[in-house]
Amino acid sequence: MRRLTVALTLLAVVSTGTLSGARAVSAGAGPAAGELRRGTNILVVGIDSRAGLSAAEKRRLHVGGKGCNCTDVMMLVHLSQDRRRASVVSIPRDSYVEYAPLPPSSSPPSSPAPSPEDPGAPAAARKGKINGAYALGGGPLTVKTVEKATGLRVDHYLETDFAGFEKTVDNLGGATVCTDRPLKDENSGLDIAAGVHHTNGNQTLRYVRARHVNLRPGDLGRVRRQQRTVNDLLARLTGDGALSSAPRAAATARTLLKTVRTDPHTGLSDLIGLGLALGRLRADRTEFATVPIRLFDHRVPGVGSTLVWDEPRSAALWDALRADRPITGDPGIQPVAQNPAPTDPARIPVGVDDPAVADALRANGFAVTDTSAAAPAVRPAGGPVIRYPAGREEDADTLAAALPGARLAALPAGAASFTVSVGAEPVQVRAVTYDRNIADGAPVTSATLRCPDLPPRAPAGPQQR
């Protein structure tokens, strides 16, 4: 009976919590005159608010900071017209967009005006972070702003806030999270070792909320973890038969409606139909992506650091959804690089003992130090050798992509930089292409995001309640 709750509401509660207090919004009153409808679009948002949480709850959930009354997570779910494919697109909270006009039925919140550091601050300019639309006009303005930014019609809207995510995941029997490196974030309380873990609600909340982890910090890495968690929850619950018939889907929908308020155009029959469709989806027809970004730290006075979408690629993404096409495999959304690099060469300090190779790698964007003065008088046989600090395998792969045929050797833990020792053989240096969108949000199918089929470890000790 729980698959619909997972499929629709965990897209919202992941990183934000419980299913409560959604404001009714006019999301989709039907197609406009002459508009051809292809598929169904569901906007799912979670609100960054601590309202109603006791001091003890804030400590347990590790959410003691000040809420902004803005959207903390935003996912646009497109269900295809034939109900055989779902595309889930995460819209980063710091996306810099132009707000839609306030709907006639809405008015700005009566609370004090946001400070210049708050995402809702640029009201007069009508531009700001997309999460600030909620602070200015609640759910109605959020819907209209997403429609304005994407050119897509929103048919259904779901809204959540923090408290209760812990209980939701616990009621589902926990979640599966995985990482190939240890992850730690003091802000969210996350502290897990490398591997596959079966986590309770409290631990899962910390995993999906972390923004300051030691590996891939920032909102985009968090968004990918949210997608991965949702995906693995869906995969784990696929076989429970929750949506195998209309009666079971109806029971699940009624459960959902006890905890989530939706827009006026989303009722029990809509949720039953959506639930039945989600229950029949194949893994290779469930897609996840993040809006492609062009500028990752666009500074705006009074707003702060924002994200600017890659205009051609984001337009291709919205065009694909509008035309009801798959988003995976579309070169307009994700161009295919000739020699992709998994990490940013500029963040890889490397000493190179050959001047020509050092110059070529420096021209390729690496942070190079010429160490040729200490090179051996007689070069050893073979090609170049890359020595790298243990734990930085992805950076080693980036350097190896620029030096085809190089051998890799790990240095002891604690080593500060990379070294390239050139051998007697001629060295070829190839240009590499680093695209952060590939690492943090390229369109992928469910199978790509799933955790490896390994026995989950016991819950991590530091996160036990």
C-alpha positions in Angstrom: 0.0 0.0 0.0 3.0 2.3 0.2 4.4 2.5 -3.3 2.5 5.6 -4.3 3.5 7.4 -1.1 7.1 6.6 -2.0 6.9 7.4 -5.7 5.3 10.8 -5.3 6.0 12.0 -1.8 9.5 10.7 -1.2 10.5 12.8 -4.2 9.4 15.7 -2.0 10.3 14.6 1.5 13.8 13.5 0.6 16.0 16.2 2.2 13.0 18.1 3.6 10.9 15.8 5.8 7.3 15.4 6.6 4.2 15.6 4.5 2.3 18.4 6.1 0.7 21.8 5.6 0.8 22.1 1.9 -0.9 25.2 0.6 -3.6 24.8 -2.1 -2.3 26.0 -5.4 -3.9 26.4 -8.8 -1.5 24.3 -10.7 -3.2 22.9 -13.8 -6.7 24.0 -14.6 -6.5 22.3 -18.0 -4.7 22.9 -21.3 -4.8 26.4 -22.7 -6.6 27.0 -26.0 -4.7 25.3 -28.8 -2.2 23.7 -26.4 -1.2 20.1 -27.2 -0.8 18.2 -24.0 1.9 15.5 -23.9 2.3 13.8 -20.6 1.8 15.0 -17.1 4.0 17.3 -15.1 4.1 17.2 -11.2 6.0 19.8 -9.3 7.2 18.5 -5.9 8.7 21.0 -3.4 10.0 20.8 0.1 10.1 23.9 2.3 13.0 25.0 4.5 11.1 25.8 7.6 11.5 24.9 11.3 8.1 26.1 12.3 6.5 23.8 14.9 9.6 21.9 15.7 10.6 21.7 19.3 14.2 22.2 20.4 14.5 18.5 21.0 13.3 17.7 17.5 15.7 20.2 16.0 18.6 18.6 17.8 17.5 15.0 16.8 17.1 16.0 13.1 20.2 18.2 13.2 18.2 21.2 11.7 19.0 23.8 14.3 19.7 26.6 11.8 17.3 29.3 10.8 14.8 28.4 8.1 14.3 30.8 5.2 10.6 30.0 4.4 11.7 29.1 0.9 11.8 25.9 -1.2 14.8 23.7 -0.2 14.3 21.0 -2.8 12.4 21.1 -6.1 11.7 18.3 -8.5 9.7 18.4 -11.7 8.3 14.9 -12.5 7.2 14.3 -16.0 5.1 11.2 -16.6 4.8 10.4 -20.3 1.5 10.4 -22.2 1.7 6.6 -22.6 2.5 6.2 -18.9 5.6 4.1 -19.7 8.3 6.6 -18.8 9.0 9.0 -15.9 11.6 11.8 -16.0 12.6 13.4 -12.7 14.4 16.7 -13.1 15.9 18.4 -10.0 15.9 22.2 -10.1 18.7 23.5 -7.9 17.5 25.9 -5.2 20.0 28.6 -6.1 19.0 28.8 -9.8 18.9 32.5 -10.8 15.6 33.2 -12.6 13.0 35.8 -13.3 10.0 35.5 -11.0 6.5 35.3 -12.5 4.0 38.0 -11.6 2.1 37.3 -8.4 -1.2 35.5 -9.2 -4.2 37.7 -8.5 -5.4 35.4 -5.7 -2.1 35.6 -3.9 -0.4 38.2 -1.8 3.1 38.4 -0.4 3.5 36.8 3.0 2.7 39.0 6.0 6.0 38.1 7.8 8.8 40.7 7.9 10.5 41.3 4.6 13.6 39.0 4.0 17.0 40.4 4.7 19.3 41.1 1.7 21.0 37.8 2.3 17.7 35.9 2.1 16.7 34.3 -1.3 13.5 36.3 -1.3 15.2 39.7 -1.1 15.2 40.9 -4.8 11.4 41.4 -4.9 11.6 44.7 -6.6 13.9 43.4 -9.3 11.6 40.4 -9.9 14.7 38.2 -10.3 16.4 36.0 -7.7 17.0 32.5 -6.6 14.2 30.2 -7.6 13.7 29.1 -4.0 12.8 32.7 -3.1 9.6 32.6 -5.2 8.0 30.8 -2.3 8.9 33.6 0.2 7.3 36.2 -2.1 4.2 34.4 -3.1 4.0 30.9 -1.6 3.0 27.9 -3.7 1.1 29.9 -6.4 4.2 32.0 -7.3 6.4 29.0 -7.1 4.3 27.2 -9.7 4.1 30.2 -12.0 7.8 30.9 -11.7 8.7 27.3 -12.7 6.3 27.5 -15.6 7.9 30.8 -16.7 11.4 29.5 -16.4 10.8 26.1 -18.1 7.9 26.9 -20.5 6.2 23.8 -19.2 2.7 23.6 -17.7 2.5 22.2 -14.2 -0.5 19.9 -13.8 -0.1 18.8 -10.1 1.6 20.4 -7.1 2.8 18.8 -3.8 4.4 20.7 -1.0 6.1 19.5 2.2 8.2 20.7 5.2 10.8 19.2 7.5 9.3 17.2 10.4 8.3 13.6 9.6 10.8 12.4 7.0 12.5 10.4 9.7 9.2 8.6 10.5 8.3 8.1 6.8 11.6 6.3 6.1 11.3 4.3 9.3 7.8 3.2 8.3 9.1 2.0 5.0 11.7 -0.2 6.8 14.6 2.2 6.2 16.5 3.1 3.1 19.7 2.0 1.3 22.4 4.6 0.7 25.8 4.0 -0.8 29.1 5.9 -1.2 32.5 4.8 -2.6 34.2 7.2 -0.1 33.6 8.1 3.5 31.2 11.1 3.8 31.2 13.6 6.7 29.3 16.8 7.1 29.1 18.5 10.5 26.2 20.7 9.5 23.9 17.9 8.7 25.4 15.4 11.2 26.4 13.0 8.4 29.2 10.5 9.1 29.3 7.3 7.2 32.0 5.0 5.9 32.4 3.9 2.3 30.1 1.1 1.2 26.4 0.3 1.1 24.4 1.1 4.2 20.9 0.3 5.5 19.9 3.5 7.2 17.0 4.6 9.4 15.0 7.8 8.9 17.4 10.0 10.9 20.5 8.7 9.1 18.8 9.0 5.7 17.8 12.6 6.4 21.4 13.5 7.2 22.6 11.8 4.0 20.2 13.7 1.7 20.5 17.1 3.4 24.3 17.3 3.5 25.7 20.2 1.6 29.2 20.5 3.1 30.5 17.0 2.6 34.2 16.3 2.2 33.5 14.9 -1.3 31.7 17.0 -3.9 30.4 19.7 -1.6 27.6 22.0 -2.7 24.0 21.7 -3.7 24.4 19.7 -6.9 26.1 16.8 -5.1 23.3 16.8 -2.5 20.7 16.8 -5.4 22.3 13.7 -6.9 22.2 11.9 -3.5 18.6 12.8 -3.2 17.9 11.2 -6.6 19.9 8.2 -5.7 18.0 7.7 -2.5 14.6 8.0 -4.1 15.7 5.7 -6.9 16.9 2.9 -4.5 13.8 3.2 -2.4 11.6 2.7 -5.5 13.7 -0.2 -6.6 13.6 -1.9 -3.3 9.8 -1.5 -3.0 9.0 -2.5 -6.6 8.2 -6.0 -5.7 5.8 -5.4 -2.8 2.7 -5.3 -5.0 1.5 -2.0 -3.5 0.1 -0.8 -6.8 -0.8 -4.1 -8.4 -4.5 -3.2 -8.5 -6.8 -0.2 -8.4 -8.1 -1.0 -4.8 -4.5 -1.2 -3.4 -3.5 2.0 -5.2 -6.7 3.7 -3.9 -5.8 2.7 -0.3 -2.3 4.1 -0.8 -3.7 7.4 -2.2 -6.0 7.8 0.7 -3.1 7.4 3.0 -1.2 10.0 1.0 -4.1 12.5 1.2 -4.1 12.3 5.0 -0.6 13.9 5.1 -0.3 16.0 2.0 -2.4 18.7 0.7 -2.3 19.2 -3.1 -3.6 21.8 -5.5 -7.3 21.9 -6.2 -7.0 20.0 -9.5 -5.3 16.9 -7.9 -7.8 14.5 -6.3 -8.0 10.9 -5.3 -8.7 9.6 -8.8 -5.6 11.5 -10.1 -3.4 9.9 -7.5 -4.7 6.4 -8.2 -4.0 6.8 -11.9 -0.6 8.2 -11.3 0.2 5.4 -8.8 -0.9 2.6 -11.1 1.3 4.1 -13.8 4.3 4.5 -11.5 3.9 0.9 -10.4 4.3 -0.4 -13.9 7.5 1.6 -14.9 10.6 -0.3 -15.9 13.9 0.7 -14.5 15.3 1.7 -17.9 12.3 4.0 -18.4 12.8 6.0 -15.2 15.2 8.9 -15.7 16.9 11.4 -13.4 18.6 14.6 -14.2 19.6 18.1 -12.9 19.1 21.2 -14.9 22.4 21.9 -16.8 24.4 24.8 -15.3 26.6 27.3 -17.1 27.8 29.5 -14.2 28.2 27.8 -10.8 29.0 30.9 -8.7 27.3 33.9 -10.3 27.4 36.7 -7.8 24.4 39.0 -7.6 24.4 42.0 -5.3 21.8 41.5 -2.5 21.3 37.9 -3.5 24.7 36.2 -3.2 26.0 33.2 -5.0 23.6 31.8 -7.6 23.5 29.2 -10.4 22.9 30.3 -14.0 21.4 27.6 -16.3 23.2 26.6 -19.5 20.7 28.2 -21.8 20.9 25.9 -24.9 21.1 22.7 -22.9 18.4 23.6 -20.4 16.2 24.7 -23.4 16.8 21.3 -25.0 15.8 19.6 -21.7 12.5 21.5 -21.5 11.9 20.9 -25.2 12.3 17.1 -24.7 9.8 17.1 -21.9 7.4 19.2 -23.8 7.6 16.9 -26.8 7.3 13.9 -24.4 10.7 12.5 -25.4 13.3 10.7 -23.3 16.0 13.0 -21.8 18.7 10.4 -21.6 20.9 10.1 -24.8 19.9 13.5 -26.0 23.2 15.3 -27.1 21.5 18.6 -26.9 21.0 18.2 -23.2 24.3 16.4 -22.5 26.9 16.8 -25.3 29.3 13.9 -25.7 32.8 15.0 -24.9 35.7 13.4 -26.9 37.8 12.9 -23.8 35.8 13.5 -20.7 37.4 14.2 -17.3 35.6 13.2 -14.1 37.1 16.1 -12.1 38.3 19.6 -12.6 42.0 19.7 -13.7 42.5 23.1 -12.1 42.0 21.5 -8.7 44.8 18.9 -9.3 48.3 20.0 -8.2 50.9 18.0 -10.1 54.6 18.1 -10.3 56.0 17.1 -13.7 59.7 16.2 -14.3 59.7 17.1 -18.0 59.3 20.7 -19.2 57.4 19.9 -22.4 54.9 17.7 -20.7 54.6 20.2 -17.9 53.7 23.0 -20.4 51.2 20.8 -22.2 49.4 19.8 -19.0 49.4 23.4 -17.8 47.8 24.5 -21.1 45.2 21.8 -20.4 44.2 23.4 -17.2 46.2 21.4 -14.6 47.9 23.2 -11.7 51.5 22.2 -12.7 54.8 22.7 -11.1 57.9 22.0 -13.2 60.2 19.6 -11.3 62.5 18.8 -14.2 65.5 20.0 -12.2 65.2 16.9 -10.1 64.6 14.5 -13.0 67.0 11.5 -13.4 69.8 11.8 -15.9 68.6 8.6 -17.5 64.9 8.1 -18.0 63.5 4.7 -16.9 62.1 2.4 -19.6 58.4 2.7 -20.4 55.8 5.5 -20.4 54.9 8.1 -17.7 54.0 7.1 -14.2 51.3 9.0 -12.3 51.6 8.9 -8.5 48.6 10.1 -6.6 47.4 10.5 -3.0 45.3 7.6 -1.8 41.7 8.5 -1.8 41.9 10.8 -4.9 41.3 8.1 -7.5 38.9 10.3 -9.6 41.6 13.0 -9.9 44.1 10.3 -10.9 41.6 9.2 -13.6 41.4 12.8 -14.9 45.2 13.1 -15.1 45.4 9.6 -16.8 42.9 10.8 -19.4 45.3 13.5 -20.4 48.3 11.1 -20.4 47.1 7.9 -22.3 49.1 4.9 -21.5 50.3 6.2 -18.2 50.7 3.9 -15.2 49.0 4.7 -11.9 50.6 4.2 -8.5 49.0 5.3 -5.2 51.0 7.3 -2.7 50.6 6.8 1.1 47.6 8.5 2.7 48.4 12.1 3.5 50.4 12.9 0.4 49.6 16.4 -0.7 50.0 16.4 -4.5 50.4 14.3 -7.6 53.6 13.6 -9.5 54.3 12.6 -13.1 57.5 10.9 -13.8 58.3 10.7 -17.6 60.0 7.6 -18.9 62.0 6.9 -22.0 59.0 6.5 -24.3 57.5 9.6 -26.1 54.6 11.2 -24.1 51.3 12.1 -25.7 49.2 14.8 -23.9 45.5 14.8 -24.9 43.1 17.6 -24.2 40.4 16.7 -21.6 37.0 18.1 -21.2 35.7 18.7 -17.7 31.9 19.3 -17.4 30.6 19.5 -13.9 27.1 18.7 -15.2 28.3 15.3 -16.2 29.6 14.5 -12.7 26.7 16.0 -10.8 23.6 15.8 -12.9 23.8 14.3 -16.3 20.6 12.5 -17.5 20.8 8.9 -16.4 18.4 5.9 -16.1 17.5 4.3 -12.8 20.0 1.5 -13.3 22.9 3.9 -13.4 22.0 5.5 -10.1 21.3 2.3 -8.2 23.6 1.2 -5.4 25.6 -1.9 -6.1 23.9 -5.2 -5.2 26.1 -5.7 -2.1 25.0 -6.8 1.4 24.2 -3.5 3.3 26.3 -2.8 6.3 24.9 -2.2 9.8 23.8 1.4 10.5 26.6 3.7 11.2 27.3 4.2 14.9 27.6 8.0 15.1 24.1 8.4 13.7 22.3 6.0 16.0 19.4 7.6 17.9 
